[in-house]
Amino acid sequence: MVAASISKIVIYPIKSCAGIELESAEHGPGGLRFDRRWMLVDSHGAFLSQRTHPQFAGIQTMLFDRERRPWNASSETPVHFLGVFMSSDGSLSSPELLSVELLEKAGGLLLPLEVKDGPSCQVEVWNDQVRALEYSPGSDWFRAHFDQDLRLVYLPEKELRQVNPHRSRPGDRVGFADGYPLLLVNGASLDSLNSMIAGGVDAAQRSKISPLSWERFRPNLILEGLPAWDEETWREIKIAEFMADVPKLCERCVVTTIDPTSRQKGPEPLKTLAREKKWQGALWFGANLILRGDGVISLGSPVEVIRRRPHPALAARP
């Protein structure tokens, strides 16, 4: 049996903004704890993302403990605050030694990781309408940085959305993620995709192409140890001791074409996915997950494929 394991764990506290890598993460109702419970909306309550605001890729986040010190897995006090700041140099790495004082001097924002009360408003995520709590200091900060009537809203646990009932069980819930609680990317598939991209250009141009980074695909989990594209036939897997349904693969959109450093758009990876991974009228990369039970997953947690399904491309053939 091929040994497979988790090589990266990432949460995105604010939908469509930069993520935070973790050594371990709690999971429960709605997915990984603190993942996409904050979201930016317009004056009508409709969600905003990098699809229309690629500059959101430059919004960095980092965790602080109750004592307002940078938090990591070895911290003795629990995580309590979320620091938010604009990356001026395009760097995607959070400054580990940044203090709250330096964050505030740099014009950053300190948010609570959980909000229990505040002005309630109705917001829209795709076809779902939910009640969220506006956090006025956060709304003011984002309006000042983007010169637009934005609002920052938080989704309490009691308002988590039901996952698509045709692909889930009653009670399966999700926060502000597009549709499913977790997204997994197979590292070997990303390597293969980069090879496909390089193979689609003239040899003279290949040296000018930089491999696409995982950040473009916004996964929660990155897997290592399985063959490329193995995830395309998963129905059920096991991560550590927890079972996970794989309801569908992930349809890809223009967000993947945004360079997370420069915030500039290009043709890839959609150009290559259209050639290599198109069926049912969509482009596919990565697998959506619904993780069962509450607990903790960590870097190195083993991954086992439990059940498979026919390749979805076969269903698209006449």
C-alpha positions, 0 to 999 in steps of 0.5 A: 500500500502506498503511504500517503499523508498530509503535508500542509494544513491551511486556514483562510479566516477571511474568505478570499484573503491569504491563508495561514499555515498550521501544524495542526487544526481542530475540525468540527461543524463547518470544517476547520476551526476559524476557516472562512468565518469572516467575509467581505460583502458589498452594500447589498450583502453580496459576497466579494472575492478575488474574482472581482477584487484580485487585490484581496490576495494581498490581505494577510492574516496571522494569529495572536494569543489572548496575551496579544502575542504571535500564536503558533503550535507551541504557544502555551495560551490559546489562539484568540485574535486575528491580525489583518494587514496589507502586504506591501511587497507581495510577500505571502509569508506572515512575519512570525515576530510581528507584535500587535504593537507593530501591527497597529503601527503599520495600520493593521487591524486586530479582530476577535476570532469569534464574535457572539453579538453585534448588528445582524444582517442578511448576506448572500453566498452564491445561492445561500442567504444567511444571517451574519454579524457585522463587525463595524471596526473591521468594516471601517478598516476595509472601507479605508483601504479599498475606497468602497462601501464594504462590510466585514461580517462574521458567521456564528456557528448557529448560522452555518449553511447546509451543504448541497443536500444532493451531495451531503447528509442532513446536518452537514454544514459549511461556513463562508466557503463556496460550497464544501467544508474542506478542499484537498489538493494532491501535491503530485497532481499539482506537479503534473499540472505544472508539467502539462503547462510547461509542455504546452509551450515552445521549448524556448519559452519553458525557462521563462515559466515559473511553476504555479504555487499551491496558493492559487488553488486555496486548499485546506489540505495538501496531500503527498504520497499518492500518484497524480490525479488519484483523487479523481476517483475517490468516494471516501477517504480516511484522514488519521482516524476520521472518515471523510466523504468526497462529494465531488471534485472542485470546479476551477474559476478565474481566481486560480489565474491570479498570481498571489504575489503580483495580483496579476491575471494570466491564462494559466492554469485554466488554459491547460485545465481546459485542454486536459481536465475538462468534462461536464462543461467545467474545469477540475482540480482538487477534491472537496471533502466533508470530514466526519467527527470532531477532533484534530488533524496534523501534518503527517496525518496518514491518508487512506483511500477507502472507496472509489467511484468511476472516473467522473469524465466517463459519466460525461461521455455520450 
